[in-house]
């Protein structure tokens, strides 16, 4: 019997990281059917009218949990972003940030970048999502479209390894410059990596105190 306990007091799984061996099956839904509801139909219609390459650039449209997500091909990302920002009927003036997601089971689409957009003019929110392969983790930077996304792209690069081509200074923002790996990816080790910080060393989870 394994009597080790992890950093959160977990026991009995053979995992001393606190993770507990949790396994979740990811399901990727297909495109939503019209009518989408709310202002979502209007946003989709306006973008399709304003953007001649709509069918080539938009992979699918998903409405889930009362959120509209446009899945964009990375080769069309800048064009779609500019259209959403500049069109009078859309006016998504703000990008609230970009989040990385790692789906190792999606072969050829392992990394996703998710952008949250806000239209102050029309009081609307939507999301853009772009999928890219782990073997070619490059996306065009959107700093020239929304300047406030600068540090968000750096964090996404640091944590997930997504490379934003054209970024004015794509360096790590949380981890040291010489750090190996990207800590929020699902293939990143959960613990046991010796870390030195101001002369102290962080022990692996199995050697830490458990709080109960």
N, C-alpha and C positions, 0 to 999 in steps of 0.2 A: 504493500500500500504506500502510495506517495503521500507523505505528510508535510511536504513543503507548502508554504503559503506565499502568495504573491503580494504585491504592493497594496492590493485592495482586500487582502484577506481571503482570496480565492483558494480553494483546495479541491482535491479529488479529480481534477481533470488532467493532471500531468503538466499543466501549463502554469508557470509561476510568474507570468508577466502581468496578470490582472486582466488579460483579455478573455480568459475562460473558454477558449475554443469555439467561440460563437461563429456559426456559418450561416450566411443569409444568401438566398438565391435572388439574383437580380433579374427582373423582367423588364425588357424594353418595349413599351407599347408602340403600336404603329401610329399613323396619322389619325388625328381626330376628324370626325365628319361634321360638315356644316349642318345647321348653324352652330357656331361656337358659343354664342351668347355674349352678354355684356357688350363692351366696345370692341371685342376681339375681331368680329367680322369686319368692322369698319377699318381697323388697323390693317388687316390682311388685304382688304380690297384696295385701300389707299396705296399700300406698298406695291401691290401688283400693277396698279395704274401708273405709278411713278417710276417703276423699275422694269425696263423692258426685258431684262434677263432673269425675271422672277423665277420662272420654271427651271432655269439652269442653275441658279444660285441657291434656291431654297430646297432642301431635301424633303422636309416634311414640316407640318405644323401640329403641335400637340397642345391640347388644353387639359391640364391635370391639376387638381387641387386648387381650382379657380385661378390658375396662372397660364398665360399664353407663352409658349416657347417656340421660337423659330429656329429650326435646325439648319444651319448655313454651311455650305461647302467652304473650306478654308480659302480656296482660290477666289472666292467672291466676297470674303469677309469685309474688306475695306469698302467695296462698292455698296454693300448693304448698309454698313454703318453710316456712311456719308448720306445715303438716301434717307435713312431714318432720322438723322440729325437735321438735314437741310430742308426736307420737304415741308411746306407750309401746313399741310394737313396732318403731318406726323409729329415733327418737332420734338424728338427725344434728345433734349439738350444735355442731359446728364447720364454718364455711366457711373453707377454706384460702386463698381469694382468688377473684378474677374476672379472666379473661383475655379480651382482645378479639381478634377475627379479622376480616379483611377479605377478602371474596370478591366482587370487583367484577363477576364474570360472573353472579352470582346476582341477577338483576333483581328488585327488591322485597324482597330478603333479603340485602343486601350486607354488613351488619354482624352479627356474632354475638358474644354474651357467653357465656362458659363458666365455670361455677362448680364448683369441686371441693369436695365435702362429705365429712365424716368423722364416723362414729358411734363415739365412745369407748365407749359402753355395749355395742355389739354388734360392735365391731372390723370395721367395714365402710366401704367407700368407693364413692361414686357421683359422677356428674357431672350437672349441669343445663346445658342449652344453649338459648338464646333467640335467634331471628333477628329482625331489624328492618330496615326500609328506610333507605337513606342519607338520603332526603329527610325522614325523621321519626325521628331517632336517639334516641328517648326510651325509657327503662326506669324502672320504679319502683326507688328505692333500697332495698336490703335491710339498711341499717345498723341499723334498728330490730329486725330479726330476728337478725342476727349483727353485733354491734358491731365486731368485728375487721376487717370488710371495708371500713371507712371509707377508709383510704388506698389500698386496691386499686381502689375505684371511682374515686378521684381520678386514679390512674395510667391507668386505662382511658379515662377522659374525656380526659386529656392526650394520650395516644398515639393514640387511635382516634376521638375526638370523640363517644363515646356519652354522652348526657346522662342522669344518674341523678336523676330527679325526687324531691324530698324529702330529698336529701342535706343534712346540716347545714352543709357548707362546701365546695361543689364548685368548687374552684379547681385550677389546674395545680400539679403536684407536682414535676415534673422540669424542664420548660421555663419560661422567663420568662413572666410573666402576659400580656405583649403579643405572644407568639409567634403567628405565622400558620401554620395548618395543624396536622396531627397526624402525627408522624414515622413511626409504624409502619404507616400505611395504605399499600397497594400503589400508590396514585396519588400518593404523596409523592415529590418529586424525590430522586434518590439522591445527588446531589452538586452542587457548583458554587454553593451558596448562601453568600454572604459572611457570615461570622460573626465578630463582635468579642467578644473575651474578655479582659478586663483589659489592653486596649490592643493586643492582638495580633489578627491576622486569619487565619482558616483559609482557605487557597487551595482552589480546586476540585481534584478528584482528579487531573486531567491535569497539574497543576503540582506535585504532591507528589512526594517522593522515593519510589522503589519499592525495597523491601527484597528482595534475592535471595541 
